Amino acid sequence: MPIRITILSGDRQGQQLEFDQATIEIGDQLGDDIRFDVTANPGIRDRRVTLKWLNGSWSAVSGGVIDRKSTRLNSSHANISYA
């Protein structure tokens, strides 16, 4: 289930991060696996998404609900963006 995430915009554009865990927290809070600075990226304030490895594919979960727009985030995709 390893996944490589490339940040596509903002002050960390182009940064690549690799994870080998079943849950990845993304947001602006301490303890998030990918944490964005709201001073440099004001659009991220109070936004959060969790990527979960479920049934053999990656899913985006926002507010505890699987986001149907991005339900299947297959790690074989060259680019995955989530707004």
N, C-alpha and C positions, 0 to 999 in steps of 0.2 A: 503494500500500500504506500510506498514512498511517493511523495509529491514535491514538485518544485514549483514555487510560486514566484512570478516575476511581477514586480510593482510597475504598473504601466503609466502612472502619472503622479504629480505632486512632488514634494521635495525629495522623495526617495525613489523617483523614477529610475527604472533600470536595475534596481537592487533585486537579487535573486536569493530566495530563502528555500532551504530544503527541510522537509519534515518526514519523520517516520513514526507517526502516531495517528491514532484513529480519530482524534478530535483536534481541531485547530480553531482557536478563538481569535477573532480579528476585531479591533475597535480602538478606543482611546483610553482604556482603563489599565491601571497597574495589574500585572499578571496576565494580560493578553499575550498570546504567542506572537502576534504581529500587532504592535502598538504604534498608532499614528499620533503625532503631536498636533493638537488642535490649533495651536498658534500658527504653525506652518500650513496646516490643512484644515481650515475652519469648517469645511463641508462634512467632515467626519464626526463632528461633535454629536454625541448621543446616538450614533449609528453603530450597529454591531451585527456581526454575522458569525456564525459557527459553521465550519466545514466539517462534515462527518462522513466517515467511511461506512456506508450502509449497503448491505447486500451486494458487495463487489464493485461499488462505484461511489464517487464523492457526491454528496448532496449539500446544498446550502440551506441552513436553518436560521431563520430570523424570528426573534420573539418566540422561540419554542416551536415554530411551525415550519415545516419544509416549504421553502419558496418554490412554487410550481413553475416560475419562470426559469429557474436554474436548478431543477431537481437533479439532473444528471450532469455532473461535472466529471467527466472521465479523465483520469490523469494522463491519458494518451493524447489529449488535445494539446496542440502547440501553445495556444493562448487561451486562458480563461479569464474573462473580466466579469466583475460583479459590481454593479452600481447601486 
